[in-house]
Amino acid sequence: ALAALLCGVITRARDDSNVERLGGRSSFESQVETIAMAADGRERSPQGNMSGRYFGNFNTLWAATVSRSDLLSTTHESASRVALTIRNALNIQLSPKAIAAKISFFEDPRNSFPPGRFY
């Protein structure tokens, strides 16, 4: 519920201030926003080579696509719909199966040095 309220406040502040929709944000025409929470996993990156010099979010913990109109509204009903969307995303994306898949991805040696990457 707290995440729903915070995401609504941030969306309304961006809307009220006419913040430019830069790359990575959904288009105005889409009528949705993607909200996410990142986890700092730099210390545990493959070969530990992101520690101390990588700037940014290393691992998206969860993400949810939410109706912009619900985020812009201040009603309890809209906040409830946003909270439910976040809760559903958390249940799916933080399930033991989903976490095991993420761990498997990061531990797979093929992902440490993927072809085409500059080192």
Salt bridges, closest charged atoms under 4 A:
GLU33 OE2 - ARG21 NH2 2.56
GLU33 OE2 - ARG25 NH2 3.74
GLU33 OE2 - ARG68 NE 2.82
ASP40 OD2 - ARG42 NH2 2.62
ASP70 OD1 - ARG81 NH2 2.86
ASP108 OD2 - ARG110 NH2 2.46
